[in-house]
Amino acid sequence: MYQSLLSEHEKESAFSDLCTRFVSAEALPLSFLYGGTRYHGFPSPFVTTRAEDSDQVCWTARHPDGLCATLHVTFNREYGQCEWSLRFVNESEHDSSLLEEVCSADFSFAGENPTLTFATGDTQRPFKDAYAFSNTELPMMWGTTLSFMPPDCRSTVNVAPYYRLAFGNNTAILALGWHGQWRTTFTAGDKTVNFRASQANLSAVLHPGETLITPTVCLLQMEGRDRYRAINHWRRWYHACACRLVEGELMKPKRFTGAWMSGRPDMNEETMLEIIRLNQEKKVHYSLFWMDAGWYFFHDDVSLPNNISYWSRPGTWKVDTHRFPTGLKAVTDALVADGAEGLLWFEPERVAKDTAFYGREFCFSAKSFASEQQNADMGNPVFREEMLAAIDKVMQEGGIALYRQDMNFKPNLYWEDNDRAQGEHRRGMTENRYVAGILAYYDEILRRHPKYPLDMCAGGGTRFDLEAAKRCIMLTLTDTPQSDTVMMQNMRLGRNEWFSLFGGGCPGEDLYTAQSNLAPFYGLNPSLNYLREKDQSVLNAHAAKWERINHLFYADFYPLTAPSPEETVWVAWEFYDPDRGEGFVQAFRRKDCEIATEVFRLHGIDPASDYEWEELNTGTKGQIAGAVLCEQGLSVTLPEKRSCALFVLKTRKG
């Protein structure tokens, strides 16, 4: 399914073009300012060596004063892709000169009529925006400059480092891996567009032996300017080459339920076991049980205070054995017996006052904040080892299968204060060390618990750069309420252009809301009282429809409409797997839309085949020619406002 869309000619052409960018030391696609001198590539006085092995190239460049730079590049011929990262280390016994404006990408594309498509990220309360995760296309006229930077040090707040640049008869797809605050700039010249990418704020000397890393840069190339082909070229590469796999495959879709504990002292081992028992009795089938914030002690053997948001008191990573006498093991044993597994929430970077880690030497305070919380330094290996030991103990003894990482604060103020405390010329070094450390932390958790990817959250979807995307899924797409159907629909239109491994859920029985939230990881999470008092037939019916389509969420994706903040329109999208000859279409007539019928021209369909279709919400069935779906379209009629359709399509046999 995930084979490359490129022709053999395109593969060779892209590989040749990508290799050409890394042949000459003086023309490498990077730049920096060192000791007041601007360098592009590694010209004199740097002394360079080049090593090549299969589809990898490594450049090493040494400055006479002891600064050593390493550029490591990997190529993927099949997908016309390459990826590189730049690193500096001070090998001398004295401080280096000032290193600034370090761009791991600084190069140009040449071609007529360039247009740039850029992705937005998740938005934060109270500034929720109906265009979160949308994609915007703009012409890059001569003299145009577009710059992007998240407003704090979470990598996909409001903006996201994912781009498609069409130029001439070609398309380049660009992505950045930086788990902090990055900056990208596109500048249009005469039939050219220059691209630069860097850590946003860096101006520092390196102490002896100190290392500085830079954002990872990913580049895919293809011929043509077809938007749909570019979307699926990226998706296929990501699924085949970048995702964290489970037993050699993408993580299978999962239905989840769970126990939300925040401010709920009644949520304990006994009530969790009751939830599991009620789910069994009422034939609720799920494979993942989510245990969120609140399972830990406040400090020592003192439970968290009642009637507070438990997520706001992290920092003592020991299971509260007053509420969970077996350390969660009784819960996970019951889950395993029911064919499910447990997920557990952690937020190791934030340390609340009076918790076990608060006030330790590796915790930062921010002068502009009251001292109610600190930022634990992920760049400090002592802290990482202590935290890993605590987490490993909880996960091993509790039988936890999947680790969830959250981050509910803005770390940049803490990092900036710590930079200033180090003296002059250290701006950005706390962040740089922190980013390197947290990636090492993720990798160690994955080494110790290799079955699944991590689950990434940061108050929703505000931290999903490429380095996160290689290691994580994202069960929480956003903290926007799932009942906000306009945003849930718009987010699926935009987010699926880049990633499918995310979650959704339904806060109640409403079909329109349930289908606005469909995703590979699907949560139907009734309250304990709902479980006690009602049957689950409606929620189970929602889940049964999800079961019919969940194997197709990683197939090719086609947005059939644009996202819109208006309630007066239709929105629709399509997933289609050409290998299976199977797909599905979701369409929504919003609550103020006066139009009862819309026609959507489908993509990827074989025009020579006939298709059987079924609309799952009404049970109606029929047959239609592939040529009609491609050329005329699928006609969808929804007589009622605020209603939805879910069409399953499959190639007719015989």
C-alpha positions in Angstrom: 0.0 0.0 0.0 2.8 2.4 0.9 4.9 2.0 -2.2 6.3 5.1 -3.8 4.2 7.1 -6.2 7.3 8.2 -8.2 8.1 6.8 -11.6 11.6 5.3 -12.1 12.6 8.5 -14.0 11.4 10.7 -11.1 13.3 8.6 -8.6 16.6 8.9 -10.5 16.0 12.6 -11.2 15.2 13.4 -7.6 18.1 11.4 -6.2 20.5 13.1 -8.6 19.3 16.6 -7.7 19.4 15.9 -4.0 22.9 14.4 -4.2 24.1 17.5 -6.1 23.3 19.7 -3.1 25.9 17.8 -1.0 28.8 17.5 -3.3 30.8 20.6 -2.6 31.8 21.8 0.9 31.5 25.4 -0.2 27.9 24.9 -1.5 26.3 22.8 1.2 22.7 23.8 2.0 23.5 25.4 5.4 24.8 28.7 6.8 25.9 30.2 10.0 27.7 33.2 11.5 30.8 32.4 13.4 33.1 35.0 15.1 31.4 37.7 13.1 32.0 36.0 9.7 29.2 34.6 7.7 29.7 31.1 6.2 27.6 29.3 3.6 28.7 25.7 3.6 32.2 25.1 4.9 34.7 27.3 2.9 38.2 28.1 4.1 39.5 28.3 6.8 37.4 25.2 7.5 39.3 22.0 6.7 36.8 19.4 5.4 36.6 15.7 4.8 33.8 13.7 3.1 32.8 10.1 3.8 30.2 8.2 1.7 28.6 4.9 2.5 25.7 3.6 0.4 23.0 6.2 0.6 24.7 8.3 3.3 27.1 11.1 3.2 28.9 12.7 6.2 30.8 16.0 6.0 33.2 16.9 8.8 34.6 20.5 8.9 37.2 21.8 11.4 38.0 25.4 12.1 41.5 26.2 13.2 40.3 27.4 16.6 38.9 23.9 17.4 35.3 24.2 16.4 34.2 21.0 14.6 31.0 20.7 12.5 29.4 17.5 11.3 26.7 17.3 8.6 25.1 13.9 8.3 22.9 13.2 5.3 20.8 10.1 4.4 19.1 9.5 1.1 16.0 7.4 0.2 16.1 6.8 -3.6 12.7 5.1 -3.7 10.8 8.2 -2.4 13.1 10.9 -3.7 13.8 12.0 -0.1 16.8 13.1 1.9 17.3 14.1 5.5 20.1 15.9 7.3 21.2 17.3 10.6 24.1 19.6 11.6 26.0 19.4 14.8 28.9 21.5 16.3 31.2 20.6 19.0 34.0 22.7 20.6 37.0 20.4 20.7 39.3 23.0 22.1 40.2 23.8 25.7 38.8 27.4 25.6 35.4 28.9 24.7 34.6 29.1 21.1 33.8 32.3 19.2 30.2 33.4 19.0 28.0 31.1 17.0 24.8 32.7 15.6 22.1 32.4 13.0 22.8 28.7 12.5 20.6 27.5 9.7 20.7 23.8 9.0 18.8 24.6 5.8 19.7 27.6 3.6 19.2 26.8 -0.1 17.0 27.7 -3.1 14.6 26.2 -5.6 14.5 27.5 -9.1 11.3 27.5 -11.2 8.5 29.7 -12.5 5.3 30.6 -10.6 6.2 29.3 -7.2 3.4 28.7 -4.7 3.8 27.7 -1.0 1.4 25.6 1.0 2.0 25.9 4.7 0.5 24.0 7.6 -0.9 25.5 10.8 -0.7 23.9 14.2 -3.1 23.5 17.1 -4.4 26.7 18.8 -4.5 27.3 22.5 -7.4 28.4 24.8 -8.9 31.0 24.7 -7.8 31.5 21.1 -9.3 28.5 19.5 -9.4 29.0 15.8 -11.6 27.1 13.3 -8.6 27.0 10.9 -6.3 25.0 13.3 -4.4 22.3 11.4 -5.5 23.8 8.1 -3.2 24.2 5.0 -2.9 27.5 3.1 -1.6 28.0 -0.4 -0.1 31.3 -1.4 1.8 32.5 -4.6 5.4 33.5 -3.9 5.7 36.6 -6.0 9.0 38.3 -6.4 10.0 40.1 -3.2 7.7 38.0 -1.0 9.0 36.8 2.3 7.1 34.5 4.6 8.4 33.6 8.1 7.0 31.1 10.5 7.8 30.6 14.2 5.7 29.1 17.1 5.0 31.7 19.7 6.5 29.6 22.5 8.8 26.6 22.7 6.2 24.0 21.8 6.8 23.1 18.2 3.3 23.1 16.7 1.5 26.0 18.6 -0.4 27.8 15.9 2.1 27.0 13.1 3.6 23.7 12.1 6.9 23.0 10.2 5.4 21.2 7.2 5.4 22.7 3.7 4.8 22.0 0.0 6.5 24.3 -2.5 5.5 24.0 -6.1 7.9 25.6 -8.6 8.1 25.2 -12.4 7.0 21.6 -13.0 8.1 20.3 -9.6 7.0 20.0 -6.0 9.2 19.9 -2.9 7.9 18.8 0.4 9.8 20.1 3.5 9.5 19.2 7.1 11.5 20.2 10.2 12.3 18.2 13.4 12.8 20.6 16.3 11.2 19.9 19.7 11.4 23.6 20.7 11.0 27.0 19.1 12.1 27.0 15.4 12.1 29.5 12.6 11.6 29.0 8.9 11.8 31.7 6.2 10.8 31.5 2.5 12.0 34.4 0.3 11.0 34.7 -3.4 13.4 36.1 -5.9 13.3 36.1 -9.7 12.0 32.6 -10.4 13.6 31.3 -7.2 12.6 30.7 -3.6 15.1 30.5 -0.8 14.4 28.4 2.2 16.0 28.8 5.6 15.4 26.9 8.8 17.0 27.3 12.3 16.5 27.2 16.0 14.6 30.5 16.5 16.9 32.2 19.0 20.5 31.2 19.2 23.5 33.3 19.9 26.1 31.5 22.0 29.7 30.5 22.6 30.4 26.8 23.2 32.3 25.8 26.3 35.1 23.3 25.9 33.6 19.9 25.0 30.1 21.3 24.5 27.8 20.2 21.7 25.2 22.2 19.8 22.6 20.5 17.6 20.3 21.9 14.9 16.8 21.1 13.5 16.6 18.0 11.4 15.6 18.9 7.8 13.6 16.5 5.6 13.1 17.1 1.8 11.1 15.1 -0.7 10.9 16.0 -4.4 8.6 14.9 -7.2 7.7 16.1 -10.7 4.5 18.0 -11.3 2.3 20.3 -9.2 -0.6 17.9 -8.4 -1.7 18.7 -4.9 -3.3 15.3 -4.2 -0.3 13.4 -5.5 2.0 15.5 -3.3 -0.2 14.9 -0.2 -0.1 11.1 -0.7 3.6 11.1 -1.8 4.3 12.4 1.7 1.8 10.2 3.5 3.2 7.1 1.8 6.8 8.0 2.6 5.9 8.8 6.2 4.0 5.5 6.7 6.7 3.4 5.0 9.9 5.1 6.3 9.3 7.4 9.3 6.6 5.9 11.5 7.4 4.0 14.6 6.2 0.5 13.8 4.6 -2.2 15.8 5.9 -5.6 14.9 6.9 -4.3 11.5 3.6 -2.6 10.7 1.8 0.7 11.5 0.1 0.6 14.9 -3.3 -1.0 14.3 -6.4 1.2 15.0 -7.7 0.9 18.5 -10.9 1.8 20.3 -10.2 3.2 23.7 -12.1 4.0 26.9 -10.8 5.0 30.2 -11.0 6.5 33.6 -10.6 10.3 34.0 -9.4 11.0 37.5 -8.8 14.8 37.8 -10.6 16.1 40.9 -12.2 12.7 41.3 -11.1 11.1 44.6 -13.8 8.4 44.0 -11.8 7.2 41.0 -9.7 4.4 42.4 -8.8 0.8 41.8 -12.2 -0.4 42.8 -14.1 2.0 40.5 -11.7 1.2 37.6 -12.4 -2.5 38.0 -16.1 -1.6 38.0 -15.7 0.2 34.7 -14.0 -2.8 33.2 -16.7 -5.2 34.5 -19.5 -3.0 33.2 -17.9 -2.8 29.8 -17.7 -6.5 29.7 -21.3 -6.9 30.7 -22.6 -4.4 28.2 -20.5 -5.8 25.4 -18.3 -2.7 24.9 -15.3 -3.8 23.0 -12.1 -1.8 23.3 -8.4 -2.5 23.2 -6.9 0.4 25.1 -7.8 1.8 28.6 -6.6 5.3 29.2 -5.6 6.3 32.8 -5.1 10.1 32.9 -3.6 12.5 35.5 -4.2 11.8 39.1 -2.9 8.3 39.8 0.2 9.5 41.8 0.9 10.8 45.3 1.2 14.5 45.9 4.3 14.0 48.0 5.7 11.2 50.3 2.6 9.0 50.9 0.1 11.9 50.9 -2.7 11.7 48.3 -3.6 14.6 46.1 -6.0 17.1 47.6 -9.7 16.6 46.6 -11.5 19.0 44.3 -8.4 20.2 42.3 -7.2 19.6 38.8 -4.9 16.6 39.4 -3.0 17.4 36.2 -1.7 20.6 37.9 0.2 18.7 40.6 2.8 16.5 38.8 6.2 15.9 40.3 6.0 12.8 42.5 6.0 9.8 40.3 4.8 7.1 42.7 1.5 5.4 42.4 -0.9 6.5 45.2 -1.3 3.1 46.9 -4.1 4.5 49.1 -6.3 4.6 46.0 -4.5 1.9 44.0 -3.2 -0.7 46.5 -1.7 -2.9 43.8 0.1 -0.1 42.0 -2.4 -0.4 39.1 -1.5 -4.1 38.5 -5.0 -5.3 39.4 -6.4 -2.9 36.8 -4.1 -4.0 34.0 -4.5 -7.7 34.9 -8.2 -7.2 34.4 -7.6 -5.4 31.1 -5.4 -8.2 29.8 -8.1 -10.8 30.7 -10.5 -8.6 28.7 -8.1 -8.5 25.7 -7.1 -4.9 26.3 -4.0 -2.9 27.6 -3.4 0.2 29.7 -2.1 3.6 28.9 -0.7 5.9 31.6 -0.3 9.7 31.7 3.0 11.4 32.7 4.2 15.0 32.6 7.8 14.8 33.7 8.9 18.3 32.6 6.6 20.2 34.9 7.2 20.1 38.7 4.6 21.4 41.0 5.4 23.0 44.4 5.7 20.6 47.3 6.2 17.5 45.1 9.1 15.2 45.3 11.2 16.7 42.5 10.4 20.4 43.4 13.4 22.5 44.3 16.0 20.0 43.1 19.2 21.3 41.5 18.0 20.3 38.0 14.7 22.4 38.2 14.4 25.8 36.7 12.3 28.7 38.1 11.1 31.6 36.0 11.4 35.1 37.5 8.2 36.2 35.8 6.2 33.4 37.3 5.2 32.7 40.9 7.1 29.7 42.2 4.1 27.3 42.1 5.8 25.2 39.4 9.2 24.6 38.0 10.6 23.2 34.7 12.7 20.0 35.2 15.7 20.2 32.9 15.5 17.4 30.4 19.0 18.4 29.3 20.4 17.2 32.7 21.3 13.5 32.5 21.0 13.1 36.3 17.3 14.1 36.2 16.7 12.0 33.1 18.1 8.9 34.9 16.0 9.6 38.0 12.9 10.2 36.0 13.4 7.1 33.8 14.0 4.9 36.9 10.7 6.2 38.5 8.7 5.7 35.3 10.2 2.3 34.6 9.2 1.2 38.0 5.6 2.4 37.6 5.3 0.9 34.2 6.9 -2.4 34.9 5.2 -3.0 38.3 1.8 -1.6 37.0 1.9 -3.6 33.8 1.5 -0.5 31.6 1.7 -0.9 27.9 1.7 2.6 26.5 3.4 5.8 27.8 1.6 9.1 27.4 3.7 12.3 27.5 2.0 15.6 28.3 3.2 19.2 28.6 0.8 21.8 29.9 3.0 24.9 30.2 5.3 27.2 28.2 9.0 26.4 28.9 10.6 29.3 27.0 10.5 31.7 29.9 12.3 29.1 32.1 14.9 28.5 29.4 15.5 32.2 28.9 16.0 32.9 32.6 18.5 30.0 32.8 20.4 31.3 29.7 20.8 34.7 31.5 22.0 33.0 34.7 24.9 31.5 32.7 26.3 35.0 31.7 26.8 36.6 28.3 26.5 34.9 25.0 24.5 31.8 26.0 21.1 32.6 24.4 19.4 29.4 23.2 21.8 27.0 24.8 19.4 25.8 27.5 16.8 25.0 24.9 19.4 23.3 22.7 20.6 21.1 25.4 17.0 20.5 26.5 15.8 19.4 23.1 18.7 17.0 22.7 18.0 15.6 26.2 14.2 15.1 25.7 14.8 13.2 22.4 17.2 11.0 24.3 14.7 10.5 27.0 12.0 9.4 24.5 14.4 7.0 22.9 15.3 5.4 26.2 11.6 4.9 27.1 11.1 3.3 23.6 14.1 1.1 24.2 12.8 -0.1 27.5 9.2 -0.4 26.3 9.5 -1.1 22.6 6.0 -2.5 21.9 4.3 0.8 21.0 5.1 4.3 20.0 4.8 7.0 22.7 1.6 9.0 22.9 2.4 12.7 22.5 0.3 15.5 24.0 1.1 19.1 24.9 -2.3 20.6 25.9 -3.5 19.0 22.7 -1.6 19.0 19.4 1.0 21.7 20.1 4.2 19.5 20.0 4.3 17.4 16.9 7.3 18.3 14.8 9.0 15.7 12.7 11.1 14.3 15.6 7.9 13.7 17.6 6.2 12.3 14.6 8.9 9.6 14.2 8.4 8.4 17.8 4.8 9.1 18.6 1.1 8.8 17.9 -1.2 11.6 19.1 -4.3 10.2 20.8 -5.4 13.8 21.7 -5.5 15.7 18.4 -6.4 18.9 20.3 -7.8 20.1 23.6 -10.7 21.7 21.7 -13.9 20.1 23.0 -15.0 17.2 20.8 -18.5 18.7 20.7 -17.1 21.6 18.5 -18.0 19.8 15.3 -16.8 22.6 13.0 -13.3 22.4 14.4 -13.3 18.6 14.5 -14.2 18.4 10.8 -11.8 21.2 9.8 -9.0 19.6 11.7 -9.5 16.3 9.9 -9.5 18.0 6.5 -6.1 19.6 7.4 -4.4 17.2 9.6 -4.9 14.1 7.4 -2.9 15.9 4.6 0.2 15.1 6.8 -0.6 12.5 9.5 -3.3 9.9 10.3 -2.1 8.4 13.5 -4.2 10.4 15.8 -7.2 10.0 18.1 -10.8 11.2 18.3 -13.8 10.6 20.4 -17.4 11.2 21.1 -18.8 12.8 24.3 -22.3 11.4 23.8 -24.8 9.6 21.6 -25.1 12.2 18.9 -24.3 10.6 15.5 -23.2 13.9 13.9 -20.6 14.5 16.6 -19.5 10.9 16.7 -18.7 10.9 13.0 -17.1 14.4 13.1 -14.5 12.7 15.5 -13.7 9.5 13.6 -10.0 8.6 13.6 -7.8 5.5 13.8 -7.8 5.7 17.6 -11.4 6.2 18.6 -12.7 6.9 22.1 -16.2 6.4 23.2 -15.9 7.3 26.9 -19.1 7.1 28.8 -19.1 8.3 32.4 -19.3 5.7 35.2 -22.9 6.7 35.9 -23.8 6.4 32.2 -22.3 2.9 32.3 -24.2 2.0 35.4 -27.6 3.3 34.3 -27.8 2.8 30.5 -27.2 0.2 27.9 -24.4 1.0 25.4 -26.3 0.2 22.2 -26.0 3.6 20.7 -22.3 4.0 21.4 -21.7 0.4 20.3 -23.5 1.2 17.0 -21.2 4.2 16.5 -18.2 1.9 17.1 -19.5 -0.7 14.7 -19.4 1.8 11.9 -15.8 2.8 12.9 -14.9 -0.9 12.7 -16.1 -1.1 9.1 -13.7 1.6 8.0 -10.8 1.8 10.5 -8.4 -0.2 8.3 -8.6 2.6 5.7 -7.4 5.5 7.7 -3.8 5.0 6.5 -4.8 4.9 2.9 -4.5 7.7 0.4 -6.3 10.9 1.5 -8.3 13.4 -0.6 -9.9 16.5 0.9 -13.0 17.0 -1.2 -13.8 20.5 0.2 -11.9 23.3 1.9 -12.2 23.8 5.6 -14.6 26.5 6.6 -15.6 28.3 9.9 -19.1 28.7 8.5 -22.1 26.5 9.4 -23.7 27.2 6.0 -21.6 24.8 4.0 -20.9 21.1 3.3 -17.5 19.6 4.1 -16.3 16.2 2.8 -13.2 14.0 2.4 -12.2 10.6 1.0 -9.8 7.8 1.9 -9.0 5.3 -0.8 -6.7 2.2 -1.0 -6.0 1.4 -4.6 -4.5 -2.0 -3.7 -7.6 -3.1 -2.0 -9.9 -1.2 -4.4 -11.7 0.1 -1.3 -12.3 3.4 0.4 -14.8 5.6 2.2 -16.2 9.1 1.9 -17.5 11.2 4.8 -19.8 14.2 4.1 -21.4 16.7 6.4 -24.2 19.1 5.8 -23.7 21.7 8.5 -26.5 23.1 10.7 -27.3 26.2 8.7 -26.7 24.8 5.2 -29.7 25.2 2.9 -28.4 22.9 0.2 -29.7 19.3 0.5 -27.6 17.6 -2.3 -23.9 17.9 -3.1 -21.8 16.0 -5.7 -18.2 15.1 -4.9 -15.8 14.0 -7.6 -13.7 11.2 -6.2 -10.0 10.5 -6.7 -7.8 7.4 -7.0 -10.8 5.4 -8.2 -10.3 3.0 -11.1 -12.5 4.3 -13.9 -12.6 0.8 -15.5 -14.1 -0.9 -12.4 -17.5 -1.0 -11.0 -18.1 -0.3 -7.4 -20.5 -1.5 -4.7 -21.4 1.2 -2.2 -23.2 1.3 1.1 -24.2 4.3 3.1 -23.7 3.1 6.7 -26.0 5.6 8.4 -29.1 4.6 6.4 -28.1 1.1 5.3 -28.8 1.9 1.6 -26.7 0.1 -0.9 -26.1 0.2 -4.7 -23.6 0.0 -7.5 -21.9 2.6 -9.6 -19.3 2.8 -12.3 -15.8 4.0 -11.4 -15.9 6.3 -14.4 -19.0 8.0 -13.0 -17.3 8.5 -9.6 -14.2 10.0 -11.3 -15.9 12.1 -14.0 -19.3 13.0 -12.6 -19.0 12.3 -8.9 -20.7 10.8 -6.0 -24.1 12.4 -5.3 -24.9 12.8 -1.6 -28.4 13.9 -0.4 -29.0 14.7 3.2 -32.6 16.0 3.7 -31.9 17.2 7.2 -29.6 20.0 8.3 -26.8 19.0 10.7 -26.6 15.5 9.3 -23.8 13.3 7.9 -23.2 10.5 5.4 -20.6 7.7 5.5 -20.2 5.9 2.2 -18.1 2.7 2.0 -16.9 1.9 -1.6 -15.5 -1.4 -2.8 -14.5 -2.8 -6.2 -17.2 -5.1 -7.4 -16.0 -8.7 -8.0 -16.9 -10.6 -11.1 
